[in-house]
Amino acid sequence: MKLIVNGEATESRATSLSELLNELGFEGDWLATAVDSELVVEQDRAAFCLKDGQRIEILSPMQGG
Amino acid sequence: MSDHHDHLSLYGRQLSSRILLGTAQYPSPTILSEAVQRSGCEIITVSLRRELPKGTDGQSSGGSFWDLIQKMGAHILPNTAGCHTAKEAILTAKMARDLFKTNWIKLEVIGHHDSLQPDIFALVEAARNLVADGFEVFPYMTDDLVLAERLLAAGCKVLMPWCAPIGSAQGPVNVHGLRAIRGNFPDVPMIVDAGLGRPSHATQVMELGFDAVLLNTAVAKAGDPALMAEAFGKATEAGRSAYLAGMLEPRDMAVPSTPVIGQAVFGEL
């Protein structure tokens, strides 16, 4: 399945969003995720089924003013 | 020290400090922590960016910063910096709420590339949406009175007018405008956000009656950021105390401060 993860074309075998995070090495409880510009909250990631061509954003805290 | 009863109330949260600090551009995480501590600030602003997978050292950039801000113990005010549309800002705010577990959001919708002036139309649209969704919105705005009215009508309970463009260090470039927005909405907590360059600028806007200041670059890019943070903290307190004390209005003519009653008359010597 082809996905766009943080703007990069990515080939994945993950079926759920939480599987994708594991597959790509994203760990920690400081992540926020969105699929096709819709928020997917932490507790919904395991049940969220991914589809070919979806755009995934994975964000984390950073310094800001 | 501040008057113990002079608390700042933001969305029901009582605070004794009137300085908010951004967390960007510091030389090191240690210096950032020290600056926060020495300023006395109780609220720090943070942002969100795309995360990278864990590096070979087992740490991620987001994880390191997450650990740092947890240790600081300050209230977190996430921002929507870098957003140029209401849609982007709304999604970023929702992601920030999921991550930081707070309804607070510093709402930034940038409309002009060079000046970083907010897109006031998108700002109001985003504020209305976010308030309806349960957010407590801190809008980064200009000092426009009509914009202030629209944001209050949208449900904002705090306003954050700039005093100059972000990072410009110009200080209050439109004192008349700041005085007008303060005077027109005397009961609304207002934080001057952006454009402060020197501690005297913080004192100046606090003397005008603003409730707090938010700054980043002037501290982070100082030669000694922690010392400058302390200076801004003291300057903010000084301005607040002066405002509460009631200041003398300027006069055109000299007025002697020493009483003239009982003054000796020596005649011509």
Interface residues (C-beta under 8 A of the other chain):
Chain A: N6 G7 L24 G25 F26 E27 G28 W30 L31 A32 T33 A34 S37 E38 L39 V41 E42 E57 I58 L59 S60 P61 M62 Q63 G64 G65
Chain B: G22 T23 A24 Q25 Y26 L32 T45 V46 S47 L48 R49 R50 E51 P53 K54 S60 S61 G62 G63 F65 W66 I69 P78 N79 A81 K87 L91 T92 K94 M95 A96 D98 L99 F100 I166 G167 N216 T217
